[in-house]
Every structure is written in C-alpha cells, then in structure tokens.
Amino acid sequence: MMVRGRFISLEGLDGAGKSTHLAWLTAALTARGVDHLVTREPGGTPLGEKLRELLLHEPMHLETEALLMFATRREHLAQVIEPALAQGRWVVCDRFTDATYAYQVGGRGLDLAKFEALEQWVQGRAAGLLQPDTTLLFDVPLAVSRARLAGARELDRFEREQDAFFERVRAAYHARASASHGRLVVLDASKPVAEVQADLAQVLAGMGVA
C-alpha cells in the first residue's frame, strides 16, 4: 500500500523570508532523497495562476476575494495536492488556508462562520479536514517586514495595506497557531538566516528526515 506523502505549508507576512527559506527547505529535501513538489497559493494550477493575478491586483468585495481564494484552492487540491500526496510525494506549498484565515478573517474582518463553511466545503473529507501536516510560520515584527520589502519590487494590493491591517494579520496567525495543537510551528524569522535554517533542520529531523 502506498504511503501518503507529507503536506508542508509556509506562512508569514511578506518580508518574513519565506522565499529564502522555501529554497533552503526544497534543497534540503532533495539532498535527503525526499520526492516532493513545490507549489503556491493563490495559484498552483493554470486556472489558479489566472485567478492569482485578479486577487493580487484587482479591487473586489471581501466575500468575492474569499470565494476566489477558496476556488483556487479547490482546483489546486484536485489537480495538484491530493494526487501528489496519494502518490507518496511530499507537497511544499507557499501559503494555504492559514493565510486566508490571517488575511481575510483577521486582516479584513471576514465573518468567521463564512470562512469555516468554505473551509469545510473545500477541504472536508471523510477522514476530516484536509490541512497541512506541518505549517511553518515565519514570524517577524511588522517593522522588520516593512524594512525588508522597502524598494524590493512593486507591491501588490495586499502589500500596500496600512500597518494596522498587518498587525491584525500577524495577531490572527498567532491565534491560529495557538489553536492548531502543534500543527503550526512558529519560527522567529527576525534572526539571521543561518539560525532560522538551523531551526528548520530541527523541524525536519522531527519529521524523521535526518
């Protein structure tokens, strides 16, 4: 019987260093012989990438935003994530539902019951809610996030939000982590990169990947 693959997601404010640590993580998995794929949300499929452009750049009603986020996720699960896991491959995803909770519920104020209904509809399975096995939350103070993003590139409509929005997003991430029963692993991403990667190596070791 094929052993199900492991599902890992990466979360955090923009500027937390997710891209840097994602590159390290995928290189580490490759070096350890772990068959895996790397994907992202919103996006991950041809349709999802088209919807990503709309989500990042077109103004829209909050509930439209949430519906589109879960629409891309449904396609992503069906076309990429669930088939890979069933084949025994690991999936490493840059953002997943925790981001929707943090940004749409925490940041924008989406009604929690509506979020939970969408989460159950899109991710509900007979075995329970389909979530990452481990979520790496790269946590930085807002000032660090802002400093790292300054002048890096043209900002999308989320990144242009006011500081209060991001403080709510960060607080929502921490609330989600507290309620996750250990699924969300909070990493201090304000530390030097080498120290964060040493922490990541410990997380991998805890997954049985030496």
C-alpha positions in Angstrom: 0.0 0.0 0.0 1.3 3.4 -1.0 2.2 5.6 2.0 0.6 9.0 1.8 3.0 11.9 1.3 3.6 14.7 3.7 2.0 18.1 3.2 4.0 21.2 4.4 3.0 24.8 4.1 4.9 28.0 4.7 3.2 31.1 6.1 4.0 34.6 7.4 3.9 38.3 6.5 5.6 39.3 3.2 9.1 40.1 4.1 9.4 37.3 6.6 11.8 35.4 4.4 9.5 32.7 3.1 11.1 32.6 -0.4 14.6 32.2 1.1 13.6 29.5 3.5 11.5 27.7 0.9 14.6 27.4 -1.3 16.6 26.0 1.6 13.8 23.6 2.5 13.4 22.2 -1.0 17.2 21.8 -1.4 17.3 20.0 1.9 14.6 17.6 0.9 16.3 17.0 -2.4 19.6 16.3 -0.6 17.8 13.8 1.6 16.2 12.0 -1.3 12.6 13.1 -0.5 10.4 13.1 -3.6 8.5 16.4 -3.4 6.9 19.2 -5.4 6.8 22.9 -4.7 3.6 24.9 -5.3 1.9 28.1 -4.1 -1.4 29.8 -3.2 -3.2 31.5 -4.6 -2.1 29.7 -7.8 -0.6 26.3 -8.3 -2.6 25.4 -11.5 -3.1 27.3 -14.8 -6.5 28.4 -13.7 -5.3 29.3 -10.2 -2.5 31.5 -11.6 -5.0 33.5 -13.6 -7.1 33.9 -10.5 -4.0 34.9 -8.6 -3.5 37.9 -10.9 -7.0 39.0 -10.2 -6.7 38.6 -6.5 -3.4 40.4 -6.2 -4.2 43.4 -8.4 -8.0 43.9 -8.9 -10.1 45.6 -6.2 -13.1 43.4 -5.2 -15.6 42.8 -2.4 -14.2 41.0 0.6 -16.6 38.0 0.1 -15.6 37.8 -3.6 -12.0 37.7 -2.5 -12.6 34.9 -0.1 -14.7 32.9 -2.6 -11.9 33.3 -5.2 -9.3 32.2 -2.7 -11.2 29.0 -2.0 -12.0 28.5 -5.7 -8.2 28.4 -6.5 -7.7 26.1 -3.5 -10.4 23.6 -4.7 -8.7 23.4 -8.1 -5.3 23.2 -6.5 -6.3 20.3 -4.3 -8.0 18.4 -7.1 -5.3 18.9 -9.7 -2.1 19.0 -7.7 -2.0 18.5 -4.0 -4.2 15.4 -3.4 -2.9 13.4 -6.4 0.7 14.1 -5.3 0.0 13.0 -1.7 -1.7 9.9 -2.9 1.4 9.0 -4.9 3.5 9.3 -1.8 5.1 12.6 -2.8 5.7 15.4 -0.3 4.0 18.7 -1.1 5.6 22.0 -0.1 3.2 24.9 -0.5 3.9 28.6 -0.2 0.7 29.6 1.8 -2.5 27.7 2.3 -5.7 28.1 4.3 -4.0 29.7 7.3 -3.2 32.6 5.1 -6.9 33.0 4.2 -7.7 33.0 7.9 -5.0 35.5 8.7 -5.6 37.9 5.8 -9.3 37.7 5.1 -10.6 36.9 8.6 -8.0 38.6 10.7 -7.0 41.4 8.4 -10.2 42.2 6.6 -12.8 41.0 9.0 -14.5 38.2 7.0 -17.2 36.6 9.1 -15.6 33.5 10.8 -18.6 31.3 10.2 -18.4 32.0 6.4 -14.7 31.2 6.4 -15.3 27.9 8.3 -18.2 27.0 5.9 -15.9 27.5 2.9 -13.0 25.6 4.6 -15.3 22.7 5.4 -16.8 22.7 1.9 -13.5 22.8 0.0 -11.3 20.8 2.4 -13.7 18.5 4.2 -13.1 14.8 3.7 -14.4 11.6 5.2 -11.2 11.4 7.3 -11.6 15.0 8.5 -10.5 18.4 7.4 -7.6 18.3 4.9 -4.9 20.5 6.3 -1.1 20.6 6.0 0.6 18.1 8.3 3.0 20.8 9.4 2.8 24.6 8.8 6.0 26.7 9.2 5.0 30.2 10.4 7.9 32.6 9.8 7.2 35.3 12.3 8.7 38.8 12.2 7.6 42.1 13.7 5.9 44.4 11.3 8.8 46.9 11.2 11.1 44.1 10.0 8.6 43.1 7.3 8.3 46.6 6.1 12.0 47.2 6.1 12.7 44.1 4.0 10.0 45.0 1.5 11.1 48.6 1.1 12.1 49.2 -2.5 12.3 45.4 -3.3 9.7 45.5 -6.0 6.3 46.9 -7.0 3.9 46.0 -4.2 0.6 44.2 -4.8 -2.7 45.4 -3.3 -2.3 43.4 -0.1 1.3 44.6 0.5 0.1 48.2 0.1 -2.3 47.9 3.1 -1.8 50.0 6.2 0.2 48.9 9.2 -2.9 48.2 11.3 -4.0 45.6 8.7 -0.8 43.7 9.1 -0.8 43.9 12.8 -4.2 42.2 12.7 -2.9 39.6 10.2 0.0 38.8 12.5 -2.2 38.5 15.5 -4.5 36.2 13.6 -1.6 34.0 12.6 -0.6 33.7 16.3 -4.2 32.9 17.3 -4.4 30.2 14.6 -1.1 28.8 15.8 -2.3 28.7 19.4 -5.4 26.7 18.4 -3.5 24.3 16.0 -2.4 21.7 18.5 1.2 22.0 17.3 0.5 21.9 13.6 1.7 25.5 13.2 5.4 25.8 14.2 6.2 29.4 14.9 9.8 30.3 13.8 11.5 33.6 14.8 12.4 34.8 11.3 13.9 38.0 12.5 17.0 36.0 13.4 19.9 35.6 11.0 19.1 33.3 8.0 21.6 30.6 9.2 19.9 30.4 12.6 16.4 30.2 11.1 17.7 27.4 8.8 19.2 25.6 11.8 15.7 25.7 13.3 14.3 24.3 10.1 16.8 21.5 10.2 15.5 20.6 13.6 11.9 20.6 12.3 12.9 18.2 9.5 14.6 16.0 12.0 11.4 15.9 14.0 9.7 14.6 10.8 12.2 11.8 10.6 14.2 13.4 7.8 17.8 13.4 9.2 
